[in-house]
Amino acid sequence: MDPEDSQQVPEDGDLDGLDDGGSGSSQYWEEPSFVYSQDEAVAAFTDYFEFLTNMYLDKSFVARPPPGGWPDFVNADPAVQQALGKTDEVMSLMAHLPYIRFAANGDSDAHAVPECSFEDWRRVIRQISAAPDPADMRERARDIRNKGESFEFAPFAPAHFFGIAHSLYPDGIVIVLDTKLGLIHWDGYSCPDILEENGRGSTRVDIDWERIAATEEESNWLGSAPAWTIPEFFANLKCLLTNLHWIPISPQTLVPGREIEIHHAGMTAMLKEIYRQHGWPDLAIYRKAECIAAVREAMEEKYPHSACWRNCTWNGDESN
């Protein structure tokens, strides 16, 4: 039921006690009823990564956790968690997530969304654990939080948030996951409009952050960063890829169709046609390897300055 529908007018006609949706009385206001589930979050990440491997990503690049979770977390020094300043729920989720492996040959990591990979928190935990003393641990953790949660949000981000994006550029994409409400926020500065124009209708959550956030700064940032439940967030990403609003041009690289068309007329239509000729999005007939090869050849011929010939390799080490 809509919160407004549940409000009752006092018999004496006094309207002062009613919640008008603003910053007044909270007598008739209830906190959001979203429920976080670690199993649901892990399943959403796993399903999305499987989708990426069906479309363009090499299957060997997805690292799945062993039973009991990643040893980097299970065996981590408690000082690592203290340095990161994260809750037990955050650390447990990180320990059980699948990850897209980082490139062993020094090339850029594979994209999970255009111009952005997802953070491999195993790598982060190793970097912090390798610090010579607690002070250096805290410094490394602060630098990582500033990048993954943004310099604007990280200083006051609650401990139940953590960044899932690993942007390729300074002040780049920031995507954070909230293990209290089970939401994912994409910061307002970098969130693409097309995420709401994907054919599924609006699935964003609508929350009065002023009533929940501990500080005005936190409220302002969360209010400007669109949020979805974790399953809905990944469902939207899959929809953009299915409909080729985001298009792979190599096994590692995604490009945003609308943006590249501004600078390269005809490129988006050419790429979409190649994918459809190779059966996409019907996975029963889609010829992934042939399609990616055809895309690379066409890009090299018609748009050589935008072609991607990155060849990320994995060294076979299961710990990476």
GUROKOL-130356 format. One line per field, with one value per residue: residue number from 0; x, y, z of N, C-alpha, C in turn; residue in one letter. Coordinates in pm, whole numbers, plus 50000, padded with zeros to 5 digits. Layout:
BEGIN
nr	[NUM;...] .
n_px	[X;...] .
n_py	[Y;...] .
n_pz	[Z;...] .
ca_px	[X;...] .
ca_py	[Y;...] .
ca_pz	[Z;...] .
c_px	[X;...] .
c_py	[Y;...] .
c_pz	[Z;...] .
rest	[A;...] .
! end
This chain:
BEGIN
nr	[0;1;2;3;4;5;6;7;8;9;10;11;12;13;14;15;16;17;18;19;20;21;22;23;24;25;26;27;28;29;30;31;32;33;34;35;36;37;38;39;40;41;42;43;44;45;46;47;48;49;50;51;52;53;54;55;56;57;58;59;60;61;62;63;64;65;66;67;68;69;70;71;72;73;74;75;76;77;78;79;80;81;82;83;84;85;86;87;88;89;90;91;92;93;94;95;96;97;98;99;100;101;102;103;104;105;106;107;108;109;110;111;112;113;114;115;116;117;118;119;120;121;122;123;124;125;126;127;128;129;130;131;132;133;134;135;136;137;138;139;140;141;142;143;144;145;146;147;148;149;150;151;152;153;154;155;156;157;158;159;160;161;162;163;164;165;166;167;168;169;170;171;172;173;174;175;176;177;178;179;180;181;182;183;184;185;186;187;188;189;190;191;192;193;194;195;196;197;198;199;200;201;202;203;204;205;206;207;208;209;210;211;212;213;214;215;216;217;218;219;220;221;222;223;224;225;226;227;228;229;230;231;232;233;234;235;236;237;238;239;240;241;242;243;244;245;246;247;248;249;250;251;252;253;254;255;256;257;258;259;260;261;262;263;264;265;266;267;268;269;270;271;272;273;274;275;276;277;278;279;280;281;282;283;284;285;286;287;288;289;290;291;292;293;294;295;296;297;298;299;300;301;302;303;304;305;306;307;308;309;310;311;312;313;314;315;316;317;318;319] .
n_px	[50085;50043;50227;50091;49828;49786;49766;49576;49324;49312;49042;48968;49023;49269;49546;49814;49966;50002;50209;50369;50543;50764;51003;50877;50672;50720;50524;50351;50518;50714;51012;51203;51122;51299;51489;51800;51983;52240;52273;52102;52228;52479;52387;52283;52511;52654;52484;52485;52755;52772;52605;52759;52972;52843;52792;53029;53261;53549;53510;53696;53774;53610;53612;53515;53401;53546;53396;53291;53411;53640;53983;54142;53982;53873;54098;54206;54386;54244;54299;54286;54014;53949;54100;53974;53725;53473;53160;53077;52896;52953;53216;53171;53008;53185;53365;53230;53158;53162;53431;53559;53850;54164;54378;54656;54862;54920;54748;54450;54176;53889;53581;53284;53073;53030;53346;53443;53551;53468;53543;53794;53788;53947;54204;54233;54224;54461;54646;54614;54673;54941;55064;55313;55256;54994;54925;54996;54828;54578;54608;54632;54381;54214;54277;54178;53905;53840;53861;53684;53443;53418;53559;53380;53179;53303;53428;53216;53069;52858;52949;52835;52832;52997;53228;53172;53267;53546;53687;53825;53924;54030;53808;53595;53348;53129;52997;52808;52737;52486;52467;52281;52022;52009;52061;52180;52365;52422;52637;52518;52656;52786;52601;52434;52173;52032;52000;51761;51600;51544;51350;51225;51083;51063;51249;51364;51428;51240;51315;51305;51575;51655;51540;51669;51949;52254;52381;52365;52527;52557;52288;52242;52418;52329;52069;52110;52211;52095;51912;51872;51717;51931;51894;51731;51895;52099;51938;51856;52102;52156;51944;52012;52237;52132;51960;52143;52219;52441;52748;52965;53297;53511;53654;53692;53602;53349;53125;52929;52645;52486;52650;52887;52789;52756;53006;53093;52937;52710;52842;52717;52487;52612;52749;52535;52404;52592;52595;52332;52331;52479;52319;52249;51994;51954;52056;52067;52140;52336;52657;52923;53216;53267;53120;53246;53493;53419;53324;53558;53708;53550;53552;53824;53852;53665;53654;53920;54061;53911;53898;53941;54202;54282;54414;54350;54496;54493;54679;54634;54646;54462;54418;54405] .
n_py	[49881;50223;50464;50705;50632;50492;50668;50819;51054;51247;51237;51482;51652;51768;51828;51842;51631;51457;51286;51457;51382;51532;51696;51687;51566;51222;51045;50876;50747;50484;50285;50177;49857;49681;49382;49251;48989;48764;48533;48587;48809;48702;48517;48692;48832;48610;48512;48732;48746;48500;48553;48748;48588;48427;48608;48762;48753;48563;48244;48148;48366;48420;48387;48160;48125;47897;47630;47757;48000;48262;48211;48438;48608;48449;48372;48611;48866;49010;49281;49375;49398;49589;49803;49852;49919;49799;49619;49296;49170;49281;49189;48914;48886;48973;48762;48554;48615;48577;48665;48874;48792;48963;49089;48893;48965;49227;49388;49593;49531;49320;49458;49506;49673;49944;50095;50026;49800;49540;49549;49336;49206;49029;49083;49337;49285;49142;49341;49518;49348;49306;49526;49684;49763;49852;50125;50177;49993;50113;50346;50245;50122;50345;50483;50301;50295;50562;50562;50358;50426;50688;51017;51195;51048;50847;50950;50967;50741;50478;50184;49959;49978;49918;49956;49837;49881;49923;50170;50287;50536;50839;50988;50848;50600;50519;50272;50146;49905;49827;49659;49663;49745;49604;49714;49862;50139;50372;50628;50966;51130;50974;50786;50635;50771;50592;50366;50379;50368;50127;49959;49808;49960;50186;50082;50177;50238;50427;50634;50820;50962;51146;51078;50850;50854;50921;51165;51493;51511;51243;51184;51360;51257;50989;51042;51154;50952;50712;50417;50062;49745;49465;49234;49361;49561;49420;49289;49502;49578;49351;49369;49598;49504;49283;49409;49546;49806;49858;49749;49484;49507;49351;49062;49176;49439;49680;49906;50207;50232;50462;50682;50640;50666;50934;51032;50858;50803;50561;50343;50206;50090;49918;49740;49627;49492;49297;49140;49044;48901;48686;48551;48661;48778;48511;48249;47986;47972;48156;48250;48291;48316;48346;48577;48778;48781;48872;49125;49251;49252;49410;49652;49716;49761;49969;50151;50207;50349;50319;50056;49756;49567;49439;49174;49014;48797;48502;48358;48103;48055;47958;48106;48361] .
n_pz	[50000;49927;50114;50160;50137;50367;50570;50828;50891;51181;51417;51521;51321;51305;51116;51155;51246;51038;50800;50557;50365;50369;50574;50816;51083;51178;51243;51100;50935;50796;50813;50523;50387;50273;50240;50310;50163;50173;50019;49805;49694;49617;49429;49235;49139;49041;48841;48665;48585;48456;48243;48110;48025;47844;47646;47575;47739;47833;47971;48153;48295;48506;48844;49083;49417;49659;49856;50164;50130;50008;50080;50128;50273;50476;50618;50689;50865;51155;51171;50914;50846;51036;50941;50697;50789;50771;50802;50951;50784;50533;50491;50489;50262;50059;50080;49965;49709;49348;49124;48861;48709;48736;48478;48388;48227;48245;48106;48079;48302;48234;48119;48312;48303;48069;48019;48269;48512;48751;49095;49224;49515;49649;49565;49671;49947;49973;49911;50125;50337;50296;50393;50598;50860;51100;51060;50794;50677;50725;50575;50313;50292;50313;50078;49891;49954;49896;49620;49536;49657;49613;49657;49759;49893;50049;50294;50479;50443;50549;50741;50635;50363;50048;49774;49443;49193;48974;48854;48544;48523;48690;48927;48823;48742;49005;49201;49455;49709;49941;50232;50430;50352;50119;49864;49556;49464;49204;49144;49112;48934;48738;48657;48390;48188;48036;48182;48303;48087;47961;47865;48057;48225;48508;48780;49001;49349;49584;49829;50129;50208;50394;50631;50705;50673;50851;50848;50695;50471;50395;50335;50119;49924;49887;49810;49561;49413;49212;49307;49327;49405;49463;49286;49088;48990;48851;48667;48509;48394;48238;48060;47912;47777;47641;47460;47319;47382;47526;47400;47328;47204;47197;47365;47611;47627;47665;47506;47521;47333;47259;47324;47170;46915;46879;46816;46622;46362;46252;46360;46575;46457;46274;46447;46590;46386;46318;46550;46549;46313;46393;46563;46813;47036;47098;47272;47204;46942;46910;46803;46962;46955;46679;46634;46794;46669;46415;46481;46571;46335;46166;46305;46294;46022;45956;46169;46279;46477;46699;46746;46940;47047;47269;47455;47709;47941;48144;48402;48492;48760;49026;49251;49172] .
ca_px	[50000;50115;50228;49991;49697;49774;49753;49440;49304;49260;48899;48948;49052;49402;49631;49955;50039;50017;50337;50347;50649;50878;51088;50795;50654;50734;50428;50291;50621;50781;51138;51192;51111;51389;51560;51924;52011;52369;52254;52041;52331;52575;52320;52270;52643;52688;52402;52530;52884;52743;52550;52870;53050;52765;52790;53160;53374;53601;53461;53805;53800;53523;53661;53406;53458;53540;53306;53344;53455;53778;54079;54192;53896;53858;54223;54260;54414;54136;54340;54247;53877;53952;54151;53870;53611;53351;53087;53092;52814;53027;53329;53118;52965;53307;53427;53152;53124;53252;53502;53621;53993;54242;54463;54790;54964;54934;54647;54340;54080;53772;53470;53156;52987;53119;53457;53456;53551;53423;53656;53827;53822;54057;54326;54238;54259;54604;54723;54610;54742;55086;55118;55407;55209;54853;54908;55001;54704;54470;54630;54595;54236;54153;54292;54089;53768;53822;53842;53565;53322;53434;53609;53266;53099;53384;53455;53103;52994;52840;53033;52768;52848;53129;53228;53188;53324;53688;53686;53950;53965;54008;53674;53513;53224;53119;52880;52824;52636;52442;52428;52174;51893;52014;52048;52299;52358;52517;52642;52444;52743;52824;52493;52380;52027;51972;51972;51618;51530;51587;51238;51166;51017;51144;51253;51438;51360;51211;51334;51334;51702;51672;51492;51750;52092;52303;52425;52312;52614;52519;52156;52253;52483;52240;51954;52147;52261;51984;51931;51787;51749;52043;51850;51681;52009;52162;51841;51863;52225;52137;51852;52087;52323;52046;51909;52259;52245;52584;52792;53105;53375;53618;53620;53716;53564;53211;53108;52790;52603;52439;52762;52982;52725;52775;53137;53119;52809;52697;52909;52622;52405;52698;52774;52410;52377;52684;52547;52209;52367;52538;52219;52216;52026;51912;52176;52064;52202;52439;52793;52999;53353;53260;53067;53349;53595;53363;53319;53694;53749;53475;53601;53957;53837;53587;53680;54045;54106;53827;53902;54006;54274;54334;54406;54374;54526;54493;54795;54594;54656;54325;54409;54388] .
ca_py	[50000;50349;50524;50809;50568;50436;50775;50843;51189;51245;51269;51624;51729;51827;51769;51867;51508;51374;51292;51516;51342;51621;51677;51706;51455;51087;50962;50776;50703;50360;50264;50086;49717;49597;49282;49206;48846;48735;48432;48654;48894;48614;48462;48798;48849;48487;48510;48837;48705;48393;48621;48810;48484;48382;48711;48805;48732;48427;48179;48128;48488;48428;48306;48127;48096;47761;47616;47824;48136;48284;48209;48573;48667;48355;48369;48747;48924;49102;49419;49414;49446;49713;49908;49883;49979;49740;49529;49152;49133;49318;49099;48783;48890;48975;48631;48453;48662;48547;48783;48870;48793;49070;49040;48856;49017;49372;49461;49639;49427;49312;49542;49451;49775;50022;50172;49996;49662;49526;49529;49204;49237;48942;49159;49447;49230;49109;49466;49570;49252;49316;49647;49648;49795;49895;50259;50164;49925;50212;50437;50174;50103;50475;50511;50212;50343;50688;50534;50275;50488;50829;51109;51265;50961;50762;51000;50948;50622;50383;50064;49851;50004;49900;49980;49718;49922;49956;50259;50299;50676;50914;51047;50774;50537;50474;50190;50095;49809;49848;49530;49682;49745;49519;49801;49907;50277;50420;50770;51049;51194;50884;50691;50666;50785;50478;50263;50390;50366;49998;49877;49737;50054;50230;49989;50243;50250;50566;50638;50950;50939;51238;51011;50731;50885;50974;51303;51560;51476;51108;51194;51424;51168;50877;51093;51187;50830;50618;50289;49949;49624;49400;49161;49451;49630;49334;49265;49618;49569;49245;49420;49689;49422;49203;49497;49607;49946;49842;49653;49439;49514;49253;48981;49251;49580;49721;50047;50252;50259;50599;50777;50626;50710;51079;51058;50764;50775;50433;50233;50128;50008;49814;49641;49555;49401;49183;49053;48977;48801;48571;48485;48728;48731;48372;48175;47854;47979;48260;48200;48392;48335;48401;48713;48868;48793;48956;49261;49306;49274;49525;49772;49746;49809;50092;50245;50153;50420;50278;49910;49705;49441;49391;49030;48981;48656;48455;48269;47972;48045;47962;48204;48492] .
ca_pz	[50000;49925;50247;50174;50152;50500;50668;50871;50944;51317;51425;51552;51201;51312;51012;51183;51272;50919;50729;50425;50274;50384;50691;50933;51177;51122;51314;51012;50840;50831;50743;50409;50428;50194;50319;50249;50168;50112;49914;49690;49634;49548;49311;49134;49079;48968;48719;48573;48527;48360;48126;48039;47957;47729;47542;47523;47830;47840;48093;48249;48369;48623;48956;49174;49550;49708;49972;50282;50099;49965;50191;50155;50376;50587;50695;50700;50996;51194;51149;50779;50855;51112;50853;50598;50856;50718;50891;50928;50667;50414;50475;50453;50122;49978;50086;49892;49574;49236;49077;48729;48736;48675;48369;48433;48135;48263;48030;48162;48337;48148;48160;48354;48243;47983;48075;48411;48559;48889;49185;49276;49653;49693;49536;49767;50079;49969;49916;50262;50425;50273;50455;50705;50995;51100;51004;50649;50641;50724;50463;50190;50293;50286;49934;49818;49977;49825;49478;49512;49710;49574;49759;49817;49979;50137;50429;50570;50404;50659;50732;50563;50220;49987;49630;49358;49065;48965;48738;48471;48519;48814;48936;48728;48784;49143;49227;49591;49754;50079;50288;50529;50282;50001;49748;49485;49417;49103;49178;49018;48834;48628;48622;48258;48181;47968;48281;48330;47959;47908;47823;48170;48312;48621;48893;49108;49478;49622;49974;50188;50274;50505;50752;50732;50678;50978;50830;50576;50358;50352;50274;49988;49827;49858;49737;49423;49349;49193;49375;49292;49477;49396;49165;48985;48931;48751;48561;48420;48316;48139;47958;47825;47693;47553;47356;47253;47416;47554;47298;47337;47080;47215;47483;47735;47620;47638;47473;47526;47196;47237;47330;47060;46791;46869;46756;46513;46299;46185;46429;46655;46366;46220;46551;46618;46274;46329;46658;46508;46211;46460;46647;46938;47171;47119;47308;47142;46809;46910;46781;47034;46906;46543;46641;46845;46564;46309;46535;46570;46197;46114;46371;46240;45885;45942;46278;46335;46596;46811;46759;47060;47027;47396;47475;47848;47963;48281;48415;48539;48905;49078;49359;49109] .
c_px	[50088;50111;50121;49853;49676;49757;49605;49429;49250;49116;48875;48983;49187;49495;49778;50034;50063;50153;50312;50457;50771;50953;51011;50786;50665;50635;50373;50390;50687;50910;51118;51198;51199;51466;51685;51941;52145;52354;52197;52144;52431;52514;52308;52403;52678;52612;52449;52662;52865;52688;52663;52952;52974;52771;52928;53278;53418;53562;53571;53830;53707;53574;53547;53462;53450;53438;53369;53396;53602;53873;54134;54112;53889;53980;54282;54283;54298;54171;54301;54105;53871;54000;54046;53750;53478;53289;53117;53014;52885;53140;53283;53074;53086;53370;53356;53111;53214;53319;53549;53770;54060;54340;54603;54899;54976;54835;54535;54242;53959;53658;53351;53042;53081;53221;53480;53455;53491;53544;53671;53875;53925;54190;54343;54282;54407;54690;54727;54688;54893;55148;55204;55357;55065;54831;54907;54878;54590;54485;54591;54444;54165;54162;54196;53944;53742;53797;53712;53435;53317;53483;53494;53194;53182;53404;53341;53018;52978;52920;52967;52764;52987;53118;53246;53252;53473;53703;53824;54004;53946;53871;53578;53388;53234;52988;52901;52707;52612;52393;52325;52037;51892;51997;52184;52273;52462;52520;52582;52527;52766;52713;52433;52228;51961;51943;51824;51535;51556;51473;51168;51082;51105;51135;51335;51357;51344;51212;51361;51461;51725;51631;51583;51896;52131;52342;52362;52395;52577;52384;52163;52313;52391;52118;51983;52194;52147;52015;51829;51813;51856;51998;51802;51794;52071;52066;51841;51989;52212;52045;51924;52177;52241;51999;52017;52264;52390;52634;52936;53175;53500;53577;53639;53647;53418;53209;52961;52744;52564;52554;52856;52921;52743;52903;53165;52987;52811;52759;52810;52538;52487;52719;52648;52380;52467;52635;52423;52235;52424;52448;52182;52077;51983;52035;52180;52134;52315;52577;52891;53136;53354;53215;53175;53458;53547;53357;53458;53740;53680;53523;53738;53947;53773;53616;53809;54091;54024;53827;53977;54070;54340;54316;54445;54400;54524;54602;54762;54601;54516;54309;54389;54253] .
c_py	[50124;50411;50629;50750;50517;50542;50798;50983;51179;51292;51417;51715;51793;51757;51782;51737;51423;51394;51342;51479;51429;51591;51695;51582;51321;50991;50850;50722;50576;50348;50168;49941;49624;49504;49238;49056;48822;48634;48495;48741;48810;48558;48565;48824;48730;48481;48612;48798;48592;48451;48683;48705;48428;48480;48741;48765;48585;48365;48163;48251;48506;48332;48286;48082;47948;47750;47679;47963;48146;48285;48347;48641;48578;48359;48508;48787;49018;49248;49468;49469;49578;49829;49950;49952;49927;49642;49383;49108;49166;49219;48959;48779;48890;48836;48527;48498;48596;48676;48763;48890;48914;49009;49012;48915;49168;49453;49504;49524;49433;49396;49457;49544;49862;50105;50144;49846;49659;49494;49382;49225;49143;49016;49273;49397;49194;49235;49522;49479;49262;49439;49611;49675;49845;50033;50256;50090;50025;50307;50371;50156;50233;50508;50426;50257;50471;50664;50459;50337;50638;50913;51182;51179;50887;50819;50977;50826;50527;50255;49950;49875;49962;49915;49851;49752;49951;50040;50268;50441;50741;50981;50978;50715;50490;50399;50126;50005;49829;49715;49543;49673;49655;49596;49823;50048;50300;50572;50856;51110;51103;50788;50727;50672;50659;50363;50263;50381;50234;49907;49803;49830;50089;50130;50047;50243;50397;50572;50782;50936;51034;51173;50896;50765;50949;51121;51362;51524;51338;51111;51254;51331;51054;50922;51124;51066;50730;50481;50187;49836;49550;49319;49252;49525;49545;49298;49379;49614;49464;49290;49512;49611;49339;49285;49577;49759;49960;49727;49612;49454;49426;49166;49055;49387;49601;49869;50083;50299;50403;50698;50763;50671;50860;51111;50969;50720;50641;50315;50145;50037;49893;49702;49559;49454;49278;49087;48977;48873;48675;48512;48553;48792;48587;48286;48036;47855;48082;48198;48305;48418;48396;48546;48812;48889;48885;49103;49325;49338;49397;49655;49813;49807;49947;50196;50203;50221;50384;50127;49871;49571;49396;49240;48997;48832;48626;48351;48131;47953;48063;48061;48345;48500] .
c_pz	[50000;50064;50267;50198;50294;50608;50701;50930;51085;51322;51452;51434;51201;51214;51044;51201;51150;50856;50589;50327;50285;50510;50821;51019;51107;51185;51228;50910;50889;50752;50627;50455;50343;50287;50244;50268;50101;49999;49788;49618;49557;49422;49200;49064;48991;48836;48618;48507;48426;48231;48043;47964;47838;47614;47486;47610;47829;47974;48198;48335;48488;48729;49055;49308;49585;49821;50096;50257;50063;50085;50226;50266;50500;50679;50719;50845;51033;51172;51010;50779;50932;51025;50751;50663;50807;50816;50860;50805;50537;50388;50433;50308;50029;49970;50001;49752;49470;49192;48934;48752;48672;48575;48419;48345;48142;48185;48125;48188;48245;48207;48208;48314;48159;48062;48223;48435;48699;48977;49225;49419;49712;49677;49637;49904;50083;49980;50057;50356;50413;50336;50575;50846;50987;51040;50852;50598;50628;50607;50331;50181;50261;50137;49852;49834;49898;49677;49454;49557;49679;49690;49828;49919;50084;50278;50528;50533;50522;50635;50657;50412;50175;49836;49552;49224;49079;48839;48675;48472;48656;48812;48839;48792;48929;49160;49364;49628;49903;50135;50401;50463;50158;49872;49683;49433;49308;49118;49069;48909;48714;48585;48487;48258;48125;48063;48319;48202;47888;47865;47936;48256;48430;48735;49007;49237;49512;49775;50017;50271;50391;50638;50794;50755;50810;50968;50704;50453;50303;50280;50135;49884;49788;49777;49592;49345;49333;49252;49328;49392;49398;49274;49053;48916;48820;48638;48461;48334;48206;48026;47861;47730;47594;47435;47285;47268;47461;47466;47320;47202;47090;47332;47615;47740;47582;47603;47482;47388;47170;47232;47211;46928;46770;46792;46634;46451;46228;46259;46504;46567;46309;46323;46582;46508;46281;46437;46615;46400;46274;46567;46776;46931;47201;47146;47247;47006;46802;46899;46834;46972;46767;46545;46687;46740;46452;46353;46529;46428;46140;46176;46316;46100;45879;46050;46349;46463;46720;46831;46885;47031;47157;47405;47618;47863;48112;48293;48470;48688;48964;49192;49305;49038] .
rest	[M;D;P;E;D;S;Q;Q;V;P;E;D;G;D;L;D;G;L;D;D;G;G;S;G;S;S;Q;Y;W;E;E;P;S;F;V;Y;S;Q;D;E;A;V;A;A;F;T;D;Y;F;E;F;L;T;N;M;Y;L;D;K;S;F;V;A;R;P;P;P;G;G;W;P;D;F;V;N;A;D;P;A;V;Q;Q;A;L;G;K;T;D;E;V;M;S;L;M;A;H;L;P;Y;I;R;F;A;A;N;G;D;S;D;A;H;A;V;P;E;C;S;F;E;D;W;R;R;V;I;R;Q;I;S;A;A;P;D;P;A;D;M;R;E;R;A;R;D;I;R;N;K;G;E;S;F;E;F;A;P;F;A;P;A;H;F;F;G;I;A;H;S;L;Y;P;D;G;I;V;I;V;L;D;T;K;L;G;L;I;H;W;D;G;Y;S;C;P;D;I;L;E;E;N;G;R;G;S;T;R;V;D;I;D;W;E;R;I;A;A;T;E;E;E;S;N;W;L;G;S;A;P;A;W;T;I;P;E;F;F;A;N;L;K;C;L;L;T;N;L;H;W;I;P;I;S;P;Q;T;L;V;P;G;R;E;I;E;I;H;H;A;G;M;T;A;M;L;K;E;I;Y;R;Q;H;G;W;P;D;L;A;I;Y;R;K;A;E;C;I;A;A;V;R;E;A;M;E;E;K;Y;P;H;S;A;C;W;R;N;C;T;W;N;G;D;E;S;N] .
! end
